[in-house]
């Protein structure tokens, strides 16, 4: 069904289509029996799919990457499509509109997207409230799902004060999310990627680790990294993870590279982060490098260019414990989630 609708949807602005689709998905799930139908059609439930990673048990290893649901709008709906975990955000302490529109562009010949959203979100208070409300619903009890919180800094916050923004998001979300992701790798907030350098990154992660205990509870903290890092920088990442004792890494975010693209040059020239098929090989290379360099000493969530079951398998074989979808989900539709899980079951 989705593949029949996709040519029509792809005629319109990507951001508008996103809100159109998610709005109607929510409407469908609100109909009596709608949620049950969604789960029956899309979800694959099998105990053999369970994965225990950084102390959390995931009902399956296929998650929704950050960026799709920035404000906690569609947690129940995405869980009903069969995702094993949902990562919300990136969220910032204060609401911000993001960059000027248009800010998302499709590259169908390359199976890719370019986005320069700029951390548009309603702020951490709204997100925390929505997750807390969701946790109390019958849907959450009936179809529980792991929720991760992807946190960032406001555009107006200078890098020297960035740690304060991460602290605000961390403290506000602590009681409602299952794990955290520190995002210092988006190319769409000026200067943000400078925080990937060893000294500022160690400061942020150590500060959060020092606060990572409440009523004898701690939350796994992961670091999301760019695919554009050099081997030396990846070596630093391994050292940082091991020294700060955070839970793991998400590899990778979008890329600023435009190598090998065949789409309309005007679209290719748009600024922003590139995601989708052009990232498939590089993200897998980063996963393999980190896994081998670290001796498998920390978990990796693999994301970037997963458009097929085989793409997911290759990331898992390279050393990922879990995988996430975003652009592949948009291009291939919700059926991709189930196909990956069925492949893992040998079906």
PyMOL commands that set and color helices and strands:
alter all, ss='L'
color gray80, all
select helices_A, chain A and resi 2-9+14-30+34-42+47-49+75-80+108-110+124-135+138-142+159-173+192-196+198-210+231-244+265-268+277-294+309-318+327-332+335-344
alter helices_A, ss='H'
color red, helices_A
select strands_A, chain A and resi 51-53+56-58+62-64+85-91+104-107+112-115+146-151+179-183+220-225+248-251+273-276+299-303+322-325
alter strands_A, ss='S'
color yellow, strands_A
deselect
rebuild
show_as cartoon
